[in-house]
Amino acid sequence: TGTSLMAGPTDIVNDLTHKLAVASNCSNFDKLPDLGFVLGDHVLTLKPDDYVDKSEDGCSVALMTLDIPPPKGPLFIFGDPFLRKYYTVYD
């Protein structure tokens, strides 16, 4: 996908980031909700382990803003958080 983060329109990403309120020190990690995206008749759900980047420096939401104007946008790029969970390649 070209991105290690999920990317979407500024207003949606900012709203999600605000509502999730991931503490930078990871203190609320165990209380974070699942995050679901509706695609047609399916809901693709991510657990906090999927959508939060944890490191020695703390926690951050794996979201970034990306504003694509019409007619191609607005759009959402699911990036590595979805690929790690929902995409498998068998050799």
Salt bridges, closest charged atoms under 4 A:
ASP15 OD2 - LYS19 NZ 3.42
ASP34 OD2 - LYS47 NZ 3.02
ASP50 OD2 - LYS85 NZ 3.33
